[in-house]
């Protein structure tokens, strides 16, 4: 069973709604609006608990919290052959591996 307190929660101001909105990354369809940041957080926390309980009662798979998942550090990105060639050339000119060039750009963009 997933601990709902391990999920990734966020409370932010919604200009469209004129209220704070609480969200949880593992359940992108859930949100809770409130005029108070604390109430928005408590609302999304309670909604998540109810959703997880309903899913478990119905035998549905409950998502693992992102924080509890294990990552290899490896992912594959597809680019066009032209982009691939350009990146290989840039890496050669900088005297680094293609992996180092691309991972450096990912970190700079983060």
CORJO-V255645 format. One record per run of one state. SS is the DSSP state (h for helix, s for strand, l for the rest). FROM is the first residue (numbers start at 1). LEN is the number of residues. If there is no record, write none. Layout:
BEGIN
[[SS,FROM,LEN] [SS,FROM,LEN]]
END
This chain:
BEGIN
[[l,1,3] [h,4,3] [l,7,2] [s,9,6] [l,15,4] [s,19,6] [l,25,6] [s,31,4] [l,35,2] [h,37,21] [l,58,8] [h,66,3] [l,69,12] [h,81,14] [l,95,3] [h,98,12] [l,110,1]]
END
